[in-house]
Amino acid sequence: MGEMLDLIKKRRSIRRYTDEPVSDEAIRTMLEAAMAAPSADNLQPWEFVVVRDAGLRRQLAQTHPWSRMCAGAPVVFVVCGHESRSSHWVEDTSAATENLLLAAAGLDLGAVWVGVYPDRGAEAHVRKVLGIPEGLRVLCLVPVGHPAESKPPRTQYDPRKVHYDGY
Ligand SMILES: Cc1cc2nc3c(=O)[nH]c(=O)nc-3n(C[C@H](O)[C@H](O)[C@H](O)COP(=O)(O)O)c2cc1C
């Protein structure tokens, strides 16, 4: 349990990466963690586009002003959800994304959640760059690489946000 909490606190948004590639094994481990997430009715309505091509990553970096680090990360995961298969696709793919981020931290890799949903313009851009079909929604981009910046682990525990037996 202590180790698990340490990992949760260690996960920080890392936006600078070295040129060192991320191994296929590490990519597989992160995808396995993502797909181990809980989902409503266990429908697992997710799909993942793994983007390593530099030209495509440069285009993903243009999604919006806060997605620029996609150009510098050796791999970008694009987390998608089938809207028609589950009304809970946002929650399900969000759970998968957090698992992916935790797995990255566990592998000593750096990663950050780059939001796409609910910005329809950003989503249309990603859809066009990667040929994602209509109906398959885009939740977020997750650039991952070996970290070129470090941030301290931290808790954000705030007792004022906790309410026992009613608000
Ligand atoms: C839904 C969502 C969207 C986010 N979008 C972006 C983004 O577009 N660009 C970015 O650099 N960080 C983005 N982040 C990362 C947050 O800025 C970050 O998690 C927050 O500042 C807390 O820092 P920490 O992750 O290091 O704990 C996003 C996080 C979430 C959960």
The ligand as a MOL file (V3000), in Angstrom:
LIG
                    3D

  0  0  0     0  0            999 V3000
M  V30 BEGIN CTAB
M  V30 COUNTS 31 33 0 0 0
M  V30 BEGIN ATOM
M  V30 1 C -8.6550 16.8300 -18.1690 0
M  V30 2 C -7.2360 17.3260 -18.1280 0
M  V30 3 C -6.7610 18.0890 -19.1730 0
M  V30 4 C -5.4410 18.5550 -19.1630 0
M  V30 5 N -4.9810 19.2420 -20.2570 0
M  V30 6 C -3.6890 19.6380 -20.2870 0
M  V30 7 C -3.1600 20.2520 -21.4680 0
M  V30 8 O -3.8560 20.4410 -22.4690 0
M  V30 9 N -1.8610 20.6150 -21.4780 0
M  V30 10 C -1.0560 20.4110 -20.3890 0
M  V30 11 O 0.1260 20.7640 -20.4630 0
M  V30 12 N -1.5090 19.8120 -19.2410 0
M  V30 13 C -2.8090 19.4210 -19.1830 0
M  V30 14 N -3.2870 18.7560 -18.0690 0
M  V30 15 C -2.3920 18.5200 -16.9170 0
M  V30 16 C -2.6900 19.4460 -15.7270 0
M  V30 17 O -2.2670 20.7610 -16.0340 0
M  V30 18 C -1.9720 18.9070 -14.4650 0
M  V30 19 O -2.4380 17.6230 -14.1750 0
M  V30 20 C -2.1700 19.7960 -13.2500 0
M  V30 21 O -1.5560 21.0520 -13.4450 0
M  V30 22 C -1.6060 19.1830 -11.9550 0
M  V30 23 O -0.2180 18.9140 -12.0670 0
M  V30 24 P 0.3430 17.4290 -11.8820 0
M  V30 25 O -0.2370 16.5730 -12.9850 0
M  V30 26 O 1.8440 17.5600 -11.9900 0
M  V30 27 O -0.0820 16.9020 -10.5510 0
M  V30 28 C -4.5990 18.2890 -18.0510 0
M  V30 29 C -5.1010 17.5080 -17.0000 0
M  V30 30 C -6.3940 17.0220 -17.0430 0
M  V30 31 C -6.8830 16.1320 -15.9250 0
M  V30 END ATOM
M  V30 BEGIN BOND
M  V30 1 1 1 2
M  V30 2 1 2 3
M  V30 3 2 2 30
M  V30 4 2 3 4
M  V30 5 1 4 5
M  V30 6 1 4 28
M  V30 7 2 5 6
M  V30 8 1 6 7
M  V30 9 1 6 13
M  V30 10 2 7 8
M  V30 11 1 7 9
M  V30 12 1 9 10
M  V30 13 2 10 11
M  V30 14 1 10 12
M  V30 15 2 12 13
M  V30 16 1 13 14
M  V30 17 1 14 15
M  V30 18 1 14 28
M  V30 19 1 15 16
M  V30 20 1 16 17
M  V30 21 1 16 18
M  V30 22 1 18 19
M  V30 23 1 18 20
M  V30 24 1 20 21
M  V30 25 1 20 22
M  V30 26 1 22 23
M  V30 27 1 23 24
M  V30 28 2 24 25
M  V30 29 1 24 26
M  V30 30 1 24 27
M  V30 31 2 28 29
M  V30 32 1 29 30
M  V30 33 1 30 31
M  V30 END BOND
M  V30 END CTAB
M  END
